[in-house]
Amino acid sequence: MRAARAPKQPRRALHGVLLLNKPLGFTSNDALQKVKGLLRAEKGGHTGTLDPLATGLLPLCFGAATKFSQVSLDADKSYRATLKLGQQTSTGDGEGEVIAEHAVNVDAAAIAAACVRFTGPLSQVPPMHSALKHEGRALYDYARQGITVERAARQVTIHSIDIVQWQSPHLVIDVHCSKGTYIRTLAEDIGTALGCGAHLSALQRTACGPLRLADAISIEVLSALLEPEREARLLPPDVLLSTWPDLALPDDEAGRFLTGLRRRVHAADTPAVRVYRSGVPRDFLGTAHITGGELIADRLLSPLEVQALQQSPQQAVIA
């Protein structure tokens, strides 16, 4: 007789952010679903797609934190990219077939000049082998069928490119860029500028806004923890907003703010603030903007979410 299966544990409402070091070969959704299962979380989402061939920082939002995931989606990103010069592939990365090979006759000065050339505002055409959607389907679905879809160029900004290592034919660079930047396209463009071609052979995301890979956990380590230890890895929702200015309200004003009412405040106009109820520790209430001395709510936690976060050991936040 077959052994009876252990009953599935029920899902539960968890609120917070888990910094995951996404492994090679996982889609962002694969990683999310795995972590949701480990945490038994009811509601979760990731904050921007990482290709299966990319590794590194993938912030995952659960419960109330999903209300603020767009902040992480819009944030600047940092990557460590490895380029293989002298080879161009059909996909722009190591997964595709080699379609052209060239001798690599470049020196460090030429590489530095190419990196400077691609620093600043740029116009990029998204690659066909990307997760960008067209009529509800990812571009890479069309590419695998040999279909090319016309793509509009996007304006992005590459804030800096730092050369980490150059040992022909491999070039390792650190890139700090705006959202929507395709490092695969940057790798091909650098190869073209150097006259030898290139493709992206490895990619690791090292930062997303104020969040850093050094604080992330792998799926293997998370799996080995007991459930309370897994939950303890959750950071509070407002970690996504830690670079924003903050405003604290007394208890009575905080209650009215949570209902969506505008409040008069003695503060300068600002497009985005994180709002708290005064106290120790402070209760995170949501986000707002200030116009003409009025605090106007943008995204609010529910009273139940505020209460749940009060009971969480992850209530302490970056001030």
C-alpha positions in Angstrom: 0.0 0.0 0.0 1.1 3.5 -0.7 2.0 5.6 2.2 -0.5 8.4 2.9 0.6 11.8 1.8 1.1 14.3 4.5 -1.7 16.9 4.3 -0.7 20.2 2.7 -0.1 23.0 5.2 -2.5 25.9 4.7 -1.3 29.2 3.2 -1.2 32.2 5.5 -1.0 36.0 5.3 2.6 37.1 5.5 3.7 40.7 5.0 7.2 41.6 4.1 10.1 41.5 1.6 12.5 38.6 1.1 15.8 39.3 -0.7 16.5 36.2 -2.8 19.7 35.3 -4.5 18.0 33.8 -7.6 19.8 30.7 -8.9 20.8 30.0 -12.5 18.2 28.4 -14.6 15.2 29.6 -12.6 12.7 32.1 -14.1 11.7 34.8 -11.7 8.3 33.2 -11.4 9.8 29.8 -10.7 11.8 31.4 -7.8 8.7 33.2 -6.5 6.6 30.1 -6.5 9.3 28.1 -4.7 9.7 30.7 -2.0 5.9 31.1 -1.6 5.7 27.4 -0.9 8.5 27.5 1.6 6.8 30.4 3.5 3.3 29.1 2.9 2.5 32.7 1.9 -1.0 33.5 0.4 0.0 36.5 -1.7 3.3 37.3 -3.4 5.0 38.9 -6.4 8.5 39.6 -7.7 9.8 43.1 -8.5 11.1 42.7 -12.0 12.1 39.8 -14.3 15.5 38.3 -14.2 16.2 36.0 -17.2 16.8 32.3 -16.4 20.5 32.7 -17.3 20.9 35.6 -14.9 21.5 35.2 -11.1 21.5 37.5 -8.2 19.2 39.8 -6.3 15.4 39.3 -6.8 13.3 41.1 -4.1 10.1 39.2 -3.5 7.1 41.0 -1.9 4.5 39.3 0.2 1.1 40.5 1.4 1.1 44.2 2.2 4.5 44.7 0.6 3.1 44.0 -2.8 1.4 47.4 -2.6 4.9 49.0 -2.9 6.6 46.7 -5.3 6.4 49.3 -8.1 9.0 51.3 -6.2 11.5 48.5 -6.7 10.5 47.9 -10.3 11.2 51.6 -11.0 14.5 51.7 -9.1 18.0 51.8 -10.6 19.7 48.5 -10.9 23.3 47.3 -10.6 24.8 44.3 -12.4 28.1 42.4 -12.7 28.3 41.3 -16.3 30.8 39.0 -18.0 31.3 39.5 -21.8 33.0 37.1 -24.1 34.6 39.2 -26.9 35.1 37.8 -30.4 31.9 35.8 -30.5 28.4 36.9 -31.5 25.5 34.6 -30.8 22.0 34.3 -32.1 20.6 35.3 -28.7 23.2 37.8 -27.5 24.1 35.4 -24.7 25.7 32.0 -24.1 22.5 30.1 -24.8 22.4 30.9 -28.5 24.4 29.5 -31.4 27.6 31.2 -32.4 26.8 33.2 -35.6 30.1 35.1 -36.1 33.7 34.9 -34.7 36.4 37.6 -34.9 39.9 38.0 -33.7 40.2 40.0 -30.5 42.8 42.7 -31.0 41.9 45.2 -28.3 43.7 46.7 -25.3 42.5 48.0 -22.0 42.5 51.6 -23.3 40.1 50.7 -26.2 37.8 48.9 -23.7 37.8 51.8 -21.4 36.9 54.2 -24.2 34.0 51.9 -25.3 32.6 51.8 -21.8 32.7 55.6 -21.6 30.9 55.8 -25.0 28.0 53.8 -23.6 27.7 55.7 -20.3 24.9 58.2 -20.1 21.5 58.5 -21.8 21.1 55.8 -24.5 18.5 54.6 -26.9 18.1 50.8 -26.8 16.0 48.4 -28.9 14.9 45.5 -26.7 16.3 42.2 -27.8 14.0 39.5 -29.2 15.3 37.1 -26.6 13.7 38.9 -23.7 10.7 38.7 -21.4 9.2 41.9 -22.8 5.6 41.2 -23.8 4.0 41.6 -27.2 0.3 40.9 -27.5 0.4 39.0 -24.3 3.4 36.8 -25.2 7.0 37.2 -24.2 9.3 38.2 -27.1 11.5 35.1 -26.6 8.4 32.9 -27.5 8.3 34.6 -30.9 12.1 34.3 -31.3 12.0 30.6 -30.6 9.6 30.2 -33.5 11.9 32.3 -35.8 9.5 35.3 -35.7 10.9 38.8 -35.4 8.6 41.4 -33.9 9.2 45.1 -34.5 10.3 46.8 -31.2 10.3 50.5 -30.4 13.6 51.9 -29.0 13.6 52.8 -25.3 15.4 55.6 -23.6 17.6 54.3 -20.7 20.4 55.7 -18.7 23.7 54.0 -17.8 25.1 55.8 -14.9 28.4 54.1 -14.8 30.4 51.2 -16.2 33.4 50.0 -14.2 35.9 47.5 -15.5 36.4 44.8 -13.0 38.7 42.4 -15.0 40.0 42.1 -18.5 41.7 38.8 -19.5 41.1 38.2 -23.2 38.6 37.2 -24.4 36.6 37.7 -21.1 35.7 41.2 -19.9 34.0 41.6 -16.5 32.2 44.9 -15.8 30.0 46.5 -13.1 27.0 48.4 -14.5 24.8 50.9 -12.7 21.8 51.7 -14.8 18.2 52.8 -15.0 15.3 50.4 -15.1 14.6 48.8 -18.4 18.3 48.6 -19.5 19.2 45.4 -21.3 22.7 44.3 -20.4 22.6 41.8 -23.2 22.2 44.6 -25.7 24.9 46.6 -23.9 27.3 43.7 -24.3 26.6 43.4 -28.0 27.0 47.2 -28.5 30.4 47.2 -26.7 31.5 44.3 -28.9 30.4 46.1 -32.0 32.2 49.3 -30.9 35.4 47.3 -30.3 35.1 45.7 -33.8 35.3 42.2 -32.6 31.7 41.4 -31.5 30.7 40.1 -28.1 28.0 38.3 -26.2 26.9 38.2 -22.6 28.2 35.0 -21.0 27.1 35.6 -17.4 25.0 38.2 -15.5 24.4 38.8 -11.8 22.2 41.5 -10.4 24.0 43.0 -7.4 21.6 45.8 -6.3 18.1 47.1 -6.8 17.6 50.6 -5.5 18.8 50.5 -1.8 18.7 46.7 -1.6 21.9 44.7 -2.0 22.8 41.2 -3.0 25.0 40.8 0.1 21.8 40.7 2.2 20.0 38.1 0.1 19.5 34.4 0.8 19.7 31.4 -1.5 16.8 29.0 -2.0 19.0 26.2 -0.7 19.7 28.0 2.6 16.1 29.1 3.0 14.9 25.5 2.4 17.2 24.2 5.2 15.7 26.6 7.8 12.8 25.9 10.1 9.6 27.8 9.3 10.0 30.5 12.0 13.6 31.1 10.8 12.3 31.5 7.2 9.7 34.0 8.3 12.5 35.8 10.3 14.2 36.5 6.9 11.3 38.8 5.9 12.1 42.5 6.0 9.3 45.0 6.6 7.5 46.5 3.6 9.0 49.9 4.0 12.5 48.6 3.3 11.5 49.2 -0.3 11.2 52.9 0.5 14.2 53.4 2.8 15.6 56.3 0.7 12.3 58.3 0.8 11.8 61.1 3.4 9.5 60.1 6.3 6.8 61.8 8.3 5.3 60.7 11.6 1.8 61.5 12.7 0.3 61.5 16.2 -2.1 58.6 17.0 -5.3 60.5 16.2 -4.0 62.0 13.0 -2.7 58.6 12.0 -6.1 57.0 12.3 -7.7 59.7 10.1 -4.9 59.3 7.5 -5.5 55.6 7.3 -9.1 56.3 6.3 -7.8 58.3 3.3 -8.5 61.8 4.7 -6.1 64.6 3.8 -4.2 66.0 6.8 -2.6 69.4 7.3 1.1 69.2 8.0 3.9 71.6 8.5 6.2 70.2 5.8 7.5 71.3 2.5 5.9 70.0 -0.7 7.3 66.6 -1.8 6.2 64.1 -4.3 6.7 61.0 -2.1 7.0 60.3 1.6 6.6 57.3 3.8 4.2 57.9 6.6 4.3 56.4 10.2 2.3 56.5 13.4 4.5 58.0 16.1 5.7 55.6 18.8 8.4 53.1 19.5 8.5 51.2 17.3 6.7 53.4 14.7 3.9 51.8 12.7 4.3 52.1 9.0 1.0 53.4 7.5 1.7 53.8 3.8 2.9 56.4 1.2 1.7 59.9 0.4 2.7 63.2 -1.2 2.6 66.7 0.2 1.1 69.6 -1.8 0.3 73.0 -0.4 0.7 71.8 3.2 -1.6 68.9 2.8 -0.6 65.2 3.2 -2.4 63.2 0.5 -2.4 59.4 0.7 -1.2 57.4 -2.2 -0.9 53.8 -1.0 -2.3 52.8 2.4 -2.0 49.7 4.6 -5.3 48.4 5.9 -5.8 48.5 9.7 -5.4 44.7 9.7 -2.1 44.9 7.9 -0.8 47.5 10.3 -1.8 45.2 13.2 -0.2 42.2 11.6 3.1 44.1 11.2 2.9 45.2 14.9 3.0 41.6 15.8 5.9 40.8 13.5 9.5 40.5 14.7 10.5 42.4 11.5 8.8 45.6 12.6 12.0 47.6 13.1 12.8 49.5 9.9 15.6 51.6 8.4 14.9 55.1 9.7 
